Amino acid sequence: SASLPLLVRTYFRPVTQKILKVIKEGVRSGELCDMEPLQIAYSLFGVNASYFMSAPIMRLAASFEPFSPASLARRRKASLTFLALALFVDRAHGNTVARRILAETPMPKLVAKSSSKGGRRP
């Protein structure tokens, strides 16, 4: 799409650069595991992207509604906890950070939108 370079330039590149800066600082300080910063970024992005890309299959395979508010809240908590335990050198500290993030950043309000098939989903 012609708008992709504009989106990358105005949003994705600045956000990615900020995320990589924070990751590098965390690795350098010893707070995060000593890994390639780009791999950590892939892991952060991948947890989120994988959930939404696999949702249609998981809906059928695991018999749950992946886009329900309760499912999204559960996955948000589980993903943050998983990443904290995987990336922080001090897992207890990582778990504390994850809990703080969950408490300080509430779930976004979901707005139902009509799908192209006439149904509604968040």
N, C-alpha and C positions, 0 to 999 in steps of 0.2 A: 504494500500500500504506500502511496505517496506521503501519507502523514506519519509513517513509522520513523523516518529520520528526525522529523520535528519532535515527536514524542520522546525519542531517545535523547536528543540534544537538550530538551527543556526539562525533562523529568527523570528518566531512567539513569542517564549518565551522572547528573549531580547527586542523586540519591545513592547510586552504587558507589560513587567515590566517597561519600560520607560514611557509608557502611564499611567500606574497606579501610578507611582511616581509623574508625573505631576498633575494628578487628585487629589491625596492625598494632595499635596502642595496647590492646588487651593481651596480645601475644608477647609484645615487647616487655610489658610489665610483669608477665608471668601469671596473670589472672586467667588467661585462656590457654588451652593446650597449645604446644608448639607445633603448629600446622601451617601449611601454606594458606595465607589469607583468602585467596580466591576459592580454595576448596571449602573453607568455612562459609563463604558467601554462597557458593553453590548449594551447600547443605541447608542454609537458612531459606533460600529461595525455593529449593526443591521440596522441602516439607510442605510448603504451602501449595505450590503448583501441582504436586503429585496428588494431593487430596482432591482438588477440584477436577483434575483431569481423569482421575480414576473413579469419581463419584458415580457415574452411570453403571459401571461394572460392580462396584461395591454395593450399590443399592440392590442389585439382583443377587449377588453372591453372599452378602452378609445380612440381607433382609432388614435394612434400616433406611431411613430417609436422611441422606447426608446433608441436605440443605435446611433441615429443620433448625430452629433457633437452639434447641437443646443439643443437637448433634454438633453444630458449629461451636457452641460454647465448650463442649467436652473436648473436641478436637483441638481447639485453641489452647486449652489448659494442658492437654497431653503433649502437644507439640512443643510448647514452651518448656515444660518439665523435661522432656526428652532432650531438647537442645541444650538446656542448662546442665543436665547431668553428663552429656556427651562432650561439651566444649570447655567447661570450666575445670581448671586443675583441682580446685577445692569444690567437690560436688555439693557439700552442704551449703557453701556460699552461693553456688550456682542455683540451687533450689530456692534459697532465700531471695535471690534476684528475680527468679521466675515468679515467685509469689508476689513480690513487690510490683512487678510489671502487671500482673493480672489484677491486682488491687487498684493500681493507679491509672490503668487504661481500660476503662469499661468496654464491653462488647459494643461495636457500632450498632446503631439502630438499623434493622433490616427493613427494606421497603420492597413489598411484593411488586413484581413487574409481570406483565403478560408475556408468555412465551409465544413463539411463532406458531405453535400448535394450538393456541387458544387456552391453554391451561395457565395457572398462576403459580409462581414460585418466587422465593426471595432472591 
